[in-house]
Amino acid sequence: MKRLTALLLLALFSMSTLTACNTMAGVGKDVQKVGDKVEDKAEDCKDGKC
């Protein structure tokens, strides 16, 4: 019974860790897109054409 409980906890922990990695990767991509937009706007305003 203890072995089954330990395996179940290990499986749940592994699943939550993998899910968190995918979530963080998605957040990183979103932040990168926002940064690109800000950079593009800064380049447009650099010439005074805002």
Secondary structure, 3 states (H helix, E strand, C coil): CHHHHHHHHHHHHHHHHHHHHHHHHHHHHHHHHHHHHHHHHHHHHHCCCC
